[in-house]
């Protein structure tokens, strides 16, 4: 057994890819993500754009998915996913209610 650190028992990582601290979004990246999400841009294209914007960006696709989900969920307010779905279906007239 090799003790490296009193609180951690693993080697240091070579890169910070996937690390939550290194992959977090800056304010400008968050606003870019929100704008691109509103314009229905695919997650992989958002990630590629962010990597073009900042070459040192180590954000993963999973972090983009999570950020987009949190952004959409914040727009819903207190509604559940099913309630939000029903609202969108009614707005776009996919659902028709009738009384027989």
N, CA, C and O atoms as CSV, one atom per row, in Angstrom:
chain,resi,resn,atom,element,x,y,z
A,1,UNK,N,N,0.851,-1.174,0.000
A,1,UNK,CA,C,0.000,0.000,0.000
A,1,UNK,C,C,0.892,1.230,0.000
A,1,UNK,O,O,1.867,1.306,0.748
A,2,UNK,N,N,0.548,2.192,-0.849
A,2,UNK,CA,C,1.320,3.414,-0.986
A,2,UNK,C,C,0.450,4.590,-0.576
A,2,UNK,O,O,-0.575,4.847,-1.207
A,3,UNK,N,N,0.838,5.301,0.459
A,3,UNK,CA,C,0.083,6.452,0.939
A,3,UNK,C,C,0.633,7.704,0.273
A,3,UNK,O,O,1.792,8.071,0.466
A,4,UNK,N,N,-0.217,8.350,-0.513
A,4,UNK,CA,C,0.199,9.554,-1.235
A,4,UNK,C,C,-0.195,10.796,-0.462
A,4,UNK,O,O,0.593,11.733,-0.335
A,5,UNK,N,N,-1.377,10.805,0.040
A,5,UNK,CA,C,-1.912,11.953,0.765
A,5,UNK,C,C,-2.812,11.405,1.863
A,5,UNK,O,O,-3.408,10.339,1.711
A,6,UNK,N,N,-2.909,12.128,2.957
A,6,UNK,CA,C,-3.727,11.658,4.055
A,6,UNK,C,C,-5.210,11.619,3.744
A,6,UNK,O,O,-5.935,10.828,4.348
A,7,UNK,N,N,-5.689,12.446,2.821
A,7,UNK,CA,C,-7.124,12.477,2.514
A,7,UNK,C,C,-7.455,11.855,1.161
A,7,UNK,O,O,-8.611,11.506,0.919
A,8,UNK,N,N,-6.459,11.706,0.261
A,8,UNK,CA,C,-6.707,11.116,-1.056
A,8,UNK,C,C,-5.800,9.908,-1.234
A,8,UNK,O,O,-4.630,9.941,-0.852
A,9,UNK,N,N,-6.333,8.858,-1.807
A,9,UNK,CA,C,-5.542,7.650,-1.998
A,9,UNK,C,C,-5.362,7.307,-3.477
A,9,UNK,O,O,-5.351,6.134,-3.852
A,10,UNK,N,N,-5.220,8.341,-4.315
A,10,UNK,CA,C,-5.047,8.115,-5.742
A,10,UNK,C,C,-4.013,9.081,-6.286
A,10,UNK,O,O,-3.691,10.095,-5.668
A,11,UNK,N,N,-3.500,8.738,-7.462
A,11,UNK,CA,C,-2.519,9.582,-8.141
A,11,UNK,C,C,-3.192,10.866,-8.632
A,11,UNK,O,O,-4.409,10.903,-8.814
A,12,UNK,N,N,-2.407,11.898,-8.843
A,12,UNK,CA,C,-2.944,13.125,-9.429
A,12,UNK,C,C,-3.296,12.879,-10.888
A,12,UNK,O,O,-2.601,12.139,-11.584
A,13,UNK,N,N,-4.357,13.491,-11.343
A,13,UNK,CA,C,-4.796,13.333,-12.728
A,13,UNK,C,C,-3.874,14.099,-13.659
A,13,UNK,O,O,-3.377,15.170,-13.310
A,14,UNK,N,N,-3.645,13.545,-14.855
A,14,UNK,CA,C,-2.808,14.226,-15.844
A,14,UNK,C,C,-3.518,15.420,-16.452
A,14,UNK,O,O,-2.891,16.442,-16.728
A,15,UNK,N,N,-4.837,15.299,-16.667
A,15,UNK,CA,C,-5.634,16.395,-17.216
A,15,UNK,C,C,-6.852,16.611,-16.332
A,15,UNK,O,O,-7.206,15.754,-15.522
A,16,UNK,N,N,-7.477,17.741,-16.493
A,16,UNK,CA,C,-8.671,18.049,-15.719
A,16,UNK,C,C,-9.953,17.859,-16.531
A,16,UNK,O,O,-11.000,18.390,-16.161
A,17,UNK,N,N,-9.883,17.115,-17.621
A,17,UNK,CA,C,-11.064,16.867,-18.444
A,17,UNK,C,C,-12.085,16.097,-17.622
A,17,UNK,O,O,-11.775,15.049,-17.056
A,18,UNK,N,N,-13.296,16.618,-17.559
A,18,UNK,CA,C,-14.367,15.982,-16.813
A,18,UNK,C,C,-14.436,16.397,-15.353
A,18,UNK,O,O,-15.381,16.036,-14.651
A,19,UNK,N,N,-13.452,17.146,-14.891
A,19,UNK,CA,C,-13.476,17.589,-13.504
A,19,UNK,C,C,-14.497,18.711,-13.360
A,19,UNK,O,O,-14.497,19.644,-14.163
A,20,UNK,N,N,-15.368,18.642,-12.352
A,20,UNK,CA,C,-16.437,19.648,-12.219
A,20,UNK,C,C,-15.921,21.079,-12.088
A,20,UNK,O,O,-16.539,22.003,-12.617
A,21,UNK,N,N,-14.814,21.276,-11.403
A,21,UNK,CA,C,-14.309,22.641,-11.218
A,21,UNK,C,C,-13.766,23.202,-12.528
A,21,UNK,O,O,-14.041,24.349,-12.880
A,22,UNK,N,N,-13.003,22.397,-13.240
A,22,UNK,CA,C,-12.404,22.871,-14.494
A,22,UNK,C,C,-13.434,23.002,-15.606
A,22,UNK,O,O,-13.261,23.819,-16.510
A,23,UNK,N,N,-14.509,22.205,-15.555
A,23,UNK,CA,C,-15.496,22.209,-16.619
A,23,UNK,C,C,-16.644,23.171,-16.412
A,23,UNK,O,O,-17.559,23.232,-17.234
A,24,UNK,N,N,-16.608,23.929,-15.318
A,24,UNK,CA,C,-17.733,24.842,-15.085
A,24,UNK,C,C,-17.703,25.985,-16.107
A,24,UNK,O,O,-16.659,26.324,-16.664
A,25,UNK,N,N,-18.868,26.555,-16.325
A,25,UNK,CA,C,-19.013,27.586,-17.343
A,25,UNK,C,C,-18.779,28.971,-16.758
A,25,UNK,O,O,-19.150,29.248,-15.617
A,26,UNK,N,N,-18.158,29.837,-17.556
A,26,UNK,CA,C,-18.034,31.231,-17.175
A,26,UNK,C,C,-19.361,31.928,-17.478
A,26,UNK,O,O,-20.252,31.337,-18.088
A,27,UNK,N,N,-19.486,33.167,-17.057
A,27,UNK,CA,C,-20.723,33.912,-17.301
A,27,UNK,C,C,-20.986,34.040,-18.797
A,27,UNK,O,O,-22.121,33.867,-19.241
A,28,UNK,N,N,-19.949,34.341,-19.578
A,28,UNK,CA,C,-20.145,34.500,-21.024
A,28,UNK,C,C,-20.498,33.165,-21.680
A,28,UNK,O,O,-21.292,33.127,-22.620
A,29,UNK,N,N,-19.910,32.069,-21.185
A,29,UNK,CA,C,-20.244,30.759,-21.735
A,29,UNK,C,C,-21.676,30.354,-21.383
A,29,UNK,O,O,-22.358,29.719,-22.186
A,30,UNK,N,N,-22.130,30.722,-20.181
A,30,UNK,CA,C,-23.518,30.429,-19.800
A,30,UNK,C,C,-24.489,31.179,-20.686
A,30,UNK,O,O,-25.487,30.618,-21.138
A,31,UNK,N,N,-24.197,32.458,-20.936
A,31,UNK,CA,C,-25.110,33.231,-21.786
A,31,UNK,C,C,-25.091,32.703,-23.219
A,31,UNK,O,O,-26.120,32.701,-23.895
A,32,UNK,N,N,-23.917,32.255,-23.686
A,32,UNK,CA,C,-23.814,31.654,-25.018
A,32,UNK,C,C,-24.633,30.364,-25.065
A,32,UNK,O,O,-25.344,30.111,-26.038
A,33,UNK,N,N,-24.532,29.557,-24.023
A,33,UNK,CA,C,-25.283,28.300,-23.954
A,33,UNK,C,C,-26.782,28.568,-23.951
A,33,UNK,O,O,-27.530,27.867,-24.632
A,34,UNK,N,N,-27.237,29.569,-23.198
A,34,UNK,CA,C,-28.664,29.891,-23.142
A,34,UNK,C,C,-29.161,30.377,-24.497
A,34,UNK,O,O,-30.232,29.966,-24.945
A,35,UNK,N,N,-28.401,31.244,-25.154
A,35,UNK,CA,C,-28.797,31.743,-26.471
A,35,UNK,C,C,-28.873,30.611,-27.497
A,35,UNK,O,O,-29.821,30.534,-28.279
A,36,UNK,N,N,-27.876,29.744,-27.484
A,36,UNK,CA,C,-27.856,28.647,-28.450
A,36,UNK,C,C,-28.952,27.630,-28.148
A,36,UNK,O,O,-29.504,27.029,-29.070
A,37,UNK,N,N,-29.273,27.430,-26.872
A,37,UNK,CA,C,-30.358,26.525,-26.503
A,37,UNK,C,C,-31.690,27.095,-26.983
A,37,UNK,O,O,-32.532,26.359,-27.498
A,38,UNK,N,N,-31.881,28.402,-26.816
A,38,UNK,CA,C,-33.115,29.042,-27.289
A,38,UNK,C,C,-33.253,28.954,-28.809
A,38,UNK,O,O,-34.366,28.931,-29.336
A,39,UNK,N,N,-32.118,28.905,-29.512
A,39,UNK,CA,C,-32.132,28.824,-30.974
A,39,UNK,C,C,-32.037,27.391,-31.481
A,39,UNK,O,O,-31.735,27.170,-32.654
A,40,UNK,N,N,-32.288,26.427,-30.621
A,40,UNK,CA,C,-32.378,25.003,-30.940
A,40,UNK,C,C,-31.092,24.489,-31.621
A,40,UNK,O,O,-31.148,23.806,-32.644
A,41,UNK,N,N,-29.963,24.826,-31.042
A,41,UNK,CA,C,-28.677,24.317,-31.521
A,41,UNK,C,C,-28.394,23.013,-30.790
A,41,UNK,O,O,-28.660,22.913,-29.592
A,42,UNK,N,N,-27.867,22.024,-31.475
A,42,UNK,CA,C,-27.566,20.727,-30.872
A,42,UNK,C,C,-26.452,20.869,-29.831
A,42,UNK,O,O,-25.596,21.748,-29.927
A,43,UNK,N,N,-26.487,19.995,-28.850
A,43,UNK,CA,C,-25.520,20.036,-27.755
A,43,UNK,C,C,-24.086,19.893,-28.251
A,43,UNK,O,O,-23.190,20.592,-27.780
A,44,UNK,N,N,-23.871,18.993,-29.198
A,44,UNK,CA,C,-22.506,18.797,-29.690
A,44,UNK,C,C,-21.979,20.046,-30.391
A,44,UNK,O,O,-20.786,20.341,-30.318
A,45,UNK,N,N,-22.864,20.784,-31.072
A,45,UNK,CA,C,-22.439,22.024,-31.729
A,45,UNK,C,C,-22.176,23.128,-30.711
A,45,UNK,O,O,-21.308,23.975,-30.924
A,46,UNK,N,N,-22.917,23.124,-29.613
A,46,UNK,CA,C,-22.656,24.084,-28.545
A,46,UNK,C,C,-21.274,23.834,-27.968
A,46,UNK,O,O,-20.507,24.772,-27.752
A,47,UNK,N,N,-20.956,22.566,-27.717
A,47,UNK,CA,C,-19.653,22.218,-27.161
A,47,UNK,C,C,-18.524,22.608,-28.107
A,47,UNK,O,O,-17.510,23.157,-27.676
A,48,UNK,N,N,-18.698,22.327,-29.395
A,48,UNK,CA,C,-17.664,22.685,-30.372
A,48,UNK,C,C,-17.471,24.197,-30.449
A,48,UNK,O,O,-16.342,24.673,-30.566
A,49,UNK,N,N,-18.559,24.947,-30.384
A,49,UNK,CA,C,-18.469,26.405,-30.416
A,49,UNK,C,C,-17.739,26.930,-29.187
A,49,UNK,O,O,-16.921,27.845,-29.287
A,50,UNK,N,N,-18.035,26.350,-28.032
A,50,UNK,CA,C,-17.355,26.779,-26.806
A,50,UNK,C,C,-15.874,26.444,-26.841
A,50,UNK,O,O,-15.054,27.209,-26.334
A,51,UNK,N,N,-15.527,25.321,-27.430
A,51,UNK,CA,C,-14.114,24.946,-27.529
A,51,UNK,C,C,-13.394,25.843,-28.540
A,51,UNK,O,O,-12.209,26.131,-28.372
A,52,UNK,N,N,-14.095,26.286,-29.586
A,52,UNK,CA,C,-13.505,27.250,-30.516
A,52,UNK,C,C,-13.323,28.606,-29.846
A,52,UNK,O,O,-12.338,29.303,-30.087
A,53,UNK,N,N,-14.282,28.970,-29.005
A,53,UNK,CA,C,-14.253,30.249,-28.293
A,53,UNK,C,C,-13.101,30.287,-27.286
A,53,UNK,O,O,-12.440,31.315,-27.136
A,54,UNK,N,N,-12.861,29.166,-26.594
A,54,UNK,CA,C,-11.808,29.087,-25.582
A,54,UNK,C,C,-11.073,27.766,-25.772
A,54,UNK,O,O,-11.620,26.706,-25.471
A,55,UNK,N,N,-9.851,27.819,-26.263
A,55,UNK,CA,C,-9.092,26.606,-26.560
A,55,UNK,C,C,-8.733,25.812,-25.309
A,55,UNK,O,O,-8.474,24.613,-25.402
A,56,UNK,N,N,-8.713,26.448,-24.153
A,56,UNK,CA,C,-8.371,25.762,-22.906
A,56,UNK,C,C,-9.592,25.161,-22.218
A,56,UNK,O,O,-9.485,24.645,-21.105
A,57,UNK,N,N,-10.729,25.224,-22.859
A,57,UNK,CA,C,-11.974,24.703,-22.306
A,57,UNK,C,C,-11.900,23.178,-22.223
A,57,UNK,O,O,-11.599,22.513,-23.214
A,58,UNK,N,N,-12.176,22.624,-21.036
A,58,UNK,CA,C,-12.161,21.164,-20.845
A,58,UNK,C,C,-13.556,20.644,-20.492
A,58,UNK,O,O,-13.689,19.588,-19.873
A,59,UNK,N,N,-14.577,21.375,-20.881
A,59,UNK,CA,C,-15.958,20.976,-20.628
A,59,UNK,C,C,-16.290,19.741,-21.447
A,59,UNK,O,O,-15.846,19.607,-22.587
A,60,UNK,N,N,-17.070,18.840,-20.865
A,60,UNK,CA,C,-17.495,17.628,-21.571
A,60,UNK,C,C,-18.942,17.783,-22.033
A,60,UNK,O,O,-19.648,18.697,-21.606
A,61,UNK,N,N,-19.369,16.888,-22.902
A,61,UNK,CA,C,-20.739,16.928,-23.420
A,61,UNK,C,C,-21.741,16.715,-22.295
A,61,UNK,O,O,-22.833,17.281,-22.337
A,62,UNK,N,N,-21.403,15.927,-21.307
A,62,UNK,CA,C,-22.289,15.673,-20.163
A,62,UNK,C,C,-22.567,16.967,-19.408
A,62,UNK,O,O,-23.693,17.194,-18.964
A,63,UNK,N,N,-21.556,17.813,-19.257
A,63,UNK,CA,C,-21.745,19.086,-18.569
A,63,UNK,C,C,-22.626,20.022,-19.389
A,63,UNK,O,O,-23.375,20.817,-18.821
A,64,UNK,N,N,-22.548,19.941,-20.713
A,64,UNK,CA,C,-23.425,20.743,-21.577
A,64,UNK,C,C,-24.866,20.264,-21.430
A,64,UNK,O,O,-25.784,21.075,-21.312
A,65,UNK,N,N,-25.067,18.923,-21.438
A,65,UNK,CA,C,-26.417,18.383,-21.254
A,65,UNK,C,C,-27.005,18.832,-19.918
A,65,UNK,O,O,-28.162,19.248,-19.856
A,66,UNK,N,N,-26.213,18.748,-18.854
A,66,UNK,CA,C,-26.700,19.129,-17.531
A,66,UNK,C,C,-27.038,20.614,-17.465
A,66,UNK,O,O,-28.057,20.986,-16.883
A,67,UNK,N,N,-26.203,21.463,-18.048
A,67,UNK,CA,C,-26.449,22.905,-18.031
A,67,UNK,C,C,-27.706,23.253,-18.827
A,67,UNK,O,O,-28.494,24.102,-18.408
A,68,UNK,N,N,-27.893,22.598,-19.975
A,68,UNK,CA,C,-29.097,22.853,-20.768
A,68,UNK,C,C,-30.347,22.414,-20.026
A,68,UNK,O,O,-31.369,23.100,-20.065
A,69,UNK,N,N,-30.272,21.272,-19.349
A,69,UNK,CA,C,-31.427,20.783,-18.585
A,69,UNK,C,C,-31.780,21.760,-17.466
A,69,UNK,O,O,-32.952,22.073,-17.257
A,70,UNK,N,N,-30.764,22.241,-16.747
A,70,UNK,CA,C,-31.025,23.182,-15.652
A,70,UNK,C,C,-31.591,24.497,-16.178
A,70,UNK,O,O,-32.453,25.100,-15.539
A,71,UNK,N,N,-31.115,24.943,-17.334
A,71,UNK,CA,C,-31.632,26.181,-17.923
A,71,UNK,C,C,-33.099,26.022,-18.314
A,71,UNK,O,O,-33.924,26.886,-18.014
A,72,UNK,N,N,-33.420,24.917,-18.985
A,72,UNK,CA,C,-34.811,24.689,-19.380
A,72,UNK,C,C,-35.715,24.551,-18.159
A,72,UNK,O,O,-36.822,25.088,-18.132
A,73,UNK,N,N,-35.238,23.833,-17.157
A,73,UNK,CA,C,-36.017,23.622,-15.944
A,73,UNK,C,C,-36.254,24.945,-15.220
A,73,UNK,O,O,-37.312,25.130,-14.620
A,74,UNK,N,N,-35.298,25.863,-15.262
A,74,UNK,CA,C,-35.487,27.164,-14.615
A,74,UNK,C,C,-36.565,27.976,-15.321
A,74,UNK,O,O,-37.241,28.788,-14.689
A,75,UNK,N,N,-36.732,27.768,-16.618
A,75,UNK,CA,C,-37.779,28.473,-17.364
A,75,UNK,C,C,-39.172,27.946,-17.017
A,75,UNK,O,O,-40.151,28.685,-17.124
A,76,UNK,N,N,-39.274,26.696,-16.609
A,76,UNK,CA,C,-40.567,26.095,-16.301
A,76,UNK,C,C,-41.157,26.600,-15.004
A,76,UNK,O,O,-42.377,26.592,-14.844
A,77,UNK,N,N,-40.334,27.037,-14.080
A,77,UNK,CA,C,-40.838,27.441,-12.771
A,77,UNK,C,C,-41.158,26.223,-11.926
A,77,UNK,O,O,-40.340,25.310,-11.819
A,78,UNK,N,N,-42.339,26.200,-11.325
A,78,UNK,CA,C,-42.737,25.100,-10.443
A,78,UNK,C,C,-43.420,23.955,-11.182
A,78,UNK,O,O,-43.834,22.981,-10.553
A,79,UNK,N,N,-43.546,24.051,-12.495
A,79,UNK,CA,C,-44.239,23.012,-13.256
A,79,UNK,C,C,-43.357,21.761,-13.398
A,79,UNK,O,O,-42.133,21.856,-13.484
A,80,UNK,N,N,-43.995,20.606,-13.419
A,80,UNK,CA,C,-43.275,19.362,-13.662
A,80,UNK,C,C,-43.036,19.205,-15.156
A,80,UNK,O,O,-43.550,19.982,-15.960
A,81,UNK,N,N,-42.261,18.206,-15.518
A,81,UNK,CA,C,-41.992,17.964,-16.938
A,81,UNK,C,C,-43.278,17.634,-17.694
A,81,UNK,O,O,-43.461,18.084,-18.825
A,82,UNK,N,N,-44.155,16.865,-17.091
A,82,UNK,CA,C,-45.414,16.497,-17.749
A,82,UNK,C,C,-46.320,17.721,-17.921
A,82,UNK,O,O,-46.954,17.878,-18.964
A,83,UNK,N,N,-46.382,18.583,-16.912
A,83,UNK,CA,C,-47.186,19.803,-17.038
A,83,UNK,C,C,-46.645,20.693,-18.135
A,83,UNK,O,O,-47.414,21.262,-18.910
A,84,UNK,N,N,-45.332,20.819,-18.211
A,84,UNK,CA,C,-44.721,21.634,-19.259
A,84,UNK,C,C,-44.997,21.034,-20.627
A,84,UNK,O,O,-45.265,21.767,-21.580
A,85,UNK,N,N,-44.934,19.714,-20.739
A,85,UNK,CA,C,-45.238,19.048,-22.008
A,85,UNK,C,C,-46.669,19.329,-22.438
A,85,UNK,O,O,-46.915,19.647,-23.601
A,86,UNK,N,N,-47.616,19.215,-21.512
A,86,UNK,CA,C,-49.018,19.461,-21.849
A,86,UNK,C,C,-49.234,20.916,-22.284
A,86,UNK,O,O,-50.006,21.175,-23.208
A,87,UNK,N,N,-48.568,21.853,-21.638
A,87,UNK,CA,C,-48.680,23.267,-22.034
A,87,UNK,C,C,-48.175,23.458,-23.454
A,87,UNK,O,O,-48.823,24.129,-24.258
A,88,UNK,N,N,-47.027,22.875,-23.771
A,88,UNK,CA,C,-46.467,23.019,-25.118
A,88,UNK,C,C,-47.342,22.344,-26.166
A,88,UNK,O,O,-47.504,22.866,-27.268
A,89,UNK,N,N,-47.905,21.188,-25.831
A,89,UNK,CA,C,-48.801,20.506,-26.770
A,89,UNK,C,C,-50.048,21.326,-27.043
A,89,UNK,O,O,-50.515,21.386,-28.180
A,90,UNK,N,N,-50.593,21.958,-26.012
A,90,UNK,CA,C,-51.774,22.804,-26.197
A,90,UNK,C,C,-51.443,24.059,-26.995
A,90,UNK,O,O,-52.234,24.483,-27.837
A,91,UNK,N,N,-50.281,24.657,-26.739
A,91,UNK,CA,C,-49.887,25.871,-27.467
A,91,UNK,C,C,-49.767,25.600,-28.967
A,91,UNK,O,O,-50.200,26.409,-29.787
A,92,UNK,N,N,-49.181,24.466,-29.314
A,92,UNK,CA,C,-48.958,24.142,-30.720
A,92,UNK,C,C,-50.116,23.352,-31.332
A,92,UNK,O,O,-50.012,22.847,-32.450
A,93,UNK,N,N,-51.216,23.251,-30.587
A,93,UNK,CA,C,-52.452,22.611,-31.040
A,93,UNK,C,C,-52.284,21.149,-31.435
A,93,UNK,O,O,-52.869,20.691,-32.416
A,94,UNK,N,N,-51.488,20.429,-30.671
A,94,UNK,CA,C,-51.387,18.986,-30.862
A,94,UNK,C,C,-52.441,18.256,-30.044
A,94,UNK,O,O,-52.705,17.075,-30.273
A,95,UNK,N,N,-53.038,18.955,-29.096
A,95,UNK,CA,C,-54.037,18.361,-28.228
A,95,UNK,C,C,-55.336,19.127,-28.411
A,95,UNK,O,O,-55.346,20.357,-28.464
A,96,UNK,N,N,-56.406,18.401,-28.505
A,96,UNK,CA,C,-57.723,19.032,-28.636
A,96,UNK,C,C,-58.624,18.478,-27.542
A,96,UNK,O,O,-58.802,17.264,-27.434
A,97,UNK,N,N,-59.182,19.346,-26.746
A,97,UNK,CA,C,-60.072,18.967,-25.666
A,97,UNK,C,C,-61.509,19.187,-26.108
A,97,UNK,O,O,-61.835,20.235,-26.666
A,98,UNK,N,N,-62.357,18.221,-25.868
A,98,UNK,CA,C,-63.749,18.387,-26.211
A,98,UNK,C,C,-64.607,17.736,-25.132
A,98,UNK,O,O,-64.188,16.783,-24.474
A,99,UNK,N,N,-65.788,18.256,-24.966
A,99,UNK,CA,C,-66.746,17.717,-23.993
A,99,UNK,C,C,-67.846,16.987,-24.757
A,99,UNK,O,O,-68.492,17.563,-25.632
A,100,UNK,N,N,-68.048,15.737,-24.426
A,100,UNK,CA,C,-69.121,14.955,-25.069
A,100,UNK,C,C,-70.271,14.804,-24.165
A,100,UNK,O,O,-71.266,14.178,-24.532
